[in-house]
């Protein structure tokens, strides 16, 4: 492994005075390109430090050169099968991190000195890992809702990437499958990607329509893989505001609304698809439900809201016109 400090000549020089160029000698395609790690200079109270973050692990030192031996120790333990993590799970309260790797069609989480959890679905791996960490006491008990958050790993800077939304499908019956996949922007900003049906699914930016296009692409892949029965079962969750505002320009708002005592969902139409939008005020994110007609869409939204404890029964979510008149069920 070769490491070299490079002066930053760009305009943000005061904030990022150096980059650390890392080359890892390996045959894996995952490691053939060099990494460029931004080294930030930060002043806090009575001291100034140089700081980096490697796959979610923060390191700091008094000089940039002092970071190099510490980084040399961090990289090798992160490698598994000549691969770097595809994802990082972060415990929301303890801030501990758990690397997750992609090997072929499987997602694998490894616990140092402990078990390995593997599955084709990232959601299942998170479920297995969460149960184990609760049993061992590394996560707070479930009643406190300590959860594992997911982040992607930037293949250029090794920094963490926040998902721009998630694709979700809840199990409808005992033998049914769940699906949960974070969606990330491409490194060059040209589009979006996620992993589904044993492959990386990508779409190019399209003024917001890429949100619908990626959902449709993943739904078709899951149906072909016999892991999804209907395309409308797959929904978009926690969509970032900037993407929603772009997508909104392509939708036609309906006069009807879904309402309950606690919330209201706005309805939209695009092509032959109906969409119900839920605004999550505490997160400033948007959730989208999809359906073929009003009643199909209402039942899908109500089922999820009931599961989350936001309504007391499926009929608690009703469809009303803008003036408040109920829309009769078909």
Residue pairs with C-beta under 8 A, 6 or more apart in sequence:
1 22
1 23
1 24
1 25
1 72
1 75
1 76
2 21
2 22
2 23
2 25
3 20
3 21
3 22
3 23
3 68
3 71
3 72
4 20
4 21
5 18
5 19
5 20
5 21
5 39
5 64
5 65
5 68
6 18
6 19
6 20
6 21
6 36
7 17
7 18
8 16
8 17
8 18
8 19
8 38
10 16
14 41
15 40
15 41
16 38
16 39
16 40
16 41
17 39
17 41
17 50
17 64
18 39
18 50
18 64
19 36
19 37
19 38
19 39
20 36
20 37
20 39
20 52
20 64
20 67
20 68
20 71
21 34
21 35
21 36
21 37
22 34
22 35
22 36
22 37
22 71
22 75
23 34
23 35
24 31
24 35
24 75
24 79
26 32
26 79
26 82
27 82
28 81
28 82
28 83
30 82
30 83
30 84
30 155
31 79
31 82
31 83
31 84
33 155
33 156
35 155
35 156
35 157
35 158
36 156
36 157
37 52
37 54
37 71
37 157
37 158
38 52
38 157
38 159
39 50
39 51
39 52
39 64
39 67
40 50
40 51
40 52
41 48
41 49
41 50
41 51
42 48
42 49
42 50
42 51
42 60
49 60
49 61
49 62
50 60
50 61
50 62
50 63
50 64
50 66
50 67
51 58
51 59
51 60
52 58
52 59
52 60
52 67
52 71
53 59
53 158
53 159
53 160
54 71
54 74
54 75
54 78
54 158
55 78
55 84
55 85
55 88
55 97
55 99
55 153
55 158
55 160
56 88
56 90
56 97
56 151
56 160
57 74
57 97
59 67
59 70
59 71
59 74
60 67
61 67
61 70
77 112
78 84
78 85
78 99
80 99
80 101
80 108
80 110
81 101
81 103
83 101
83 102
83 103
84 101
84 153
84 155
84 158
85 99
85 100
85 101
85 153
86 100
86 101
86 102
86 107
86 152
86 153
86 195
87 99
87 100
87 107
87 122
87 150
87 151
87 152
87 153
87 182
88 97
88 98
88 99
88 100
88 150
88 151
88 152
88 153
88 160
89 97
89 98
89 99
89 100
89 109
89 126
89 129
89 148
89 149
89 150
90 96
90 97
90 98
90 148
90 149
90 150
90 151
91 97
91 98
91 133
91 138
91 139
91 146
91 147
91 148
91 149
92 146
92 147
92 148
92 149
93 140
93 144
93 146
94 138
94 139
94 140
94 146
96 138
98 109
98 111
98 129
98 148
99 109
99 110
100 107
100 108
100 109
100 122
100 125
100 150
101 107
101 108
101 109
101 110
102 108
102 195
104 198
105 120
105 198
106 118
106 119
106 120
107 118
107 119
107 120
107 121
107 122
107 125
107 195
108 116
108 117
108 118
108 125
109 116
109 117
109 118
109 125
109 126
109 128
109 129
110 116
111 117
111 129
111 132
114 132
114 136
115 132
117 125
117 128
117 129
117 132
118 125
119 125
119 128
120 198
121 177
121 178
121 179
121 180
122 150
122 180
122 181
122 182
122 195
123 178
123 179
123 180
123 181
124 178
126 148
126 150
126 180
129 148
130 139
130 147
130 148
133 139
133 148
134 141
134 142
139 146
139 148
140 146
150 163
150 182
151 160
151 161
151 162
151 163
152 160
152 161
152 162
152 163
152 182
152 184
153 159
153 160
153 161
154 160
154 161
154 187
155 187
156 187
161 184
161 185
163 182
163 183
163 184
163 238
164 183
164 184
164 185
164 192
164 239
164 240
164 243
165 183
165 211
165 236
165 237
165 238
165 239
165 240
165 243
165 285
166 180
166 181
166 182
166 183
166 236
166 237
166 238
167 179
167 180
167 181
167 183
167 194
167 196
167 214
167 215
167 218
167 234
167 235
167 236
167 237
168 179
168 180
168 234
168 235
168 236
168 237
169 177
169 178
169 179
169 180
169 222
169 228
169 233
169 234
169 235
170 178
170 303
170 304
170 307
171 177
171 178
172 233
177 227
177 228
179 196
179 222
179 227
179 228
179 234
181 194
181 195
181 196
181 218
182 194
183 192
183 193
183 194
183 214
184 192
184 193
184 194
185 191
185 192
185 193
186 192
186 193
186 202
189 205
190 204
190 205
191 202
191 203
191 204
191 205
191 210
192 202
192 203
192 205
192 210
192 211
192 214
193 200
193 201
193 202
193 203
194 200
194 201
194 214
194 218
195 201
196 218
196 221
196 222
197 218
197 221
197 222
197 224
197 225
197 227
198 225
199 221
201 214
201 217
201 218
201 221
202 214
203 210
203 213
203 214
203 217
204 210
206 213
207 246
207 249
207 250
208 243
208 244
208 245
208 246
208 247
208 248
208 249
208 250
209 247
209 250
211 236
211 239
211 243
211 247
212 247
212 270
212 273
215 234
215 235
215 236
215 290
216 231
218 234
219 228
219 231
219 233
219 234
220 231
222 228
222 234
223 229
223 230
223 231
228 234
231 290
232 290
232 291
232 292
232 296
232 300
233 300
234 290
235 287
235 288
235 289
235 290
235 300
235 304
236 287
236 288
236 290
237 285
237 287
237 288
238 280
238 283
238 285
238 286
238 287
239 247
239 285
239 286
239 287
239 288
240 285
241 284
241 285
241 286
244 277
244 286
248 268
250 270
251 268
251 269
251 270
251 275
252 268
252 269
252 270
253 266
253 267
253 268
254 266
254 267
254 268
254 269
254 274
255 321
255 322
256 267
256 294
256 319
256 320
256 321
256 322
256 327
257 264
257 265
257 266
257 267
257 319
257 320
257 321
257 322
258 264
258 265
258 267
258 276
258 297
258 298
258 301
258 302
258 317
258 318
258 319
258 320
259 265
259 317
259 318
259 319
259 320
260 305
260 310
260 311
260 316
260 317
260 318
261 316
262 310
262 311
263 278
263 305
263 310
265 276
265 277
265 278
265 289
265 301
265 317
266 276
266 277
267 274
267 275
267 276
267 277
267 294
267 297
268 274
268 275
268 276
268 277
269 275
272 292
273 290
273 291
273 292
274 290
274 291
274 292
274 293
274 294
274 296
274 297
275 288
275 289
275 290
275 297
276 288
276 289
276 291
276 297
276 298
276 300
276 301
277 286
277 287
277 288
278 286
278 287
278 288
278 289
278 301
279 286
280 286
280 287
289 297
289 300
289 301
289 304
290 297
290 300
291 297
291 298
291 299
291 300
293 330
294 319
294 327
294 330
295 319
295 329
295 330
298 317
298 318
298 319
299 314
301 317
302 311
302 314
302 315
302 316
302 317
303 314
305 311
305 317
306 312
306 313
306 314
306 316
311 317
318 326
319 326
319 327
319 329
320 326
320 327
321 327
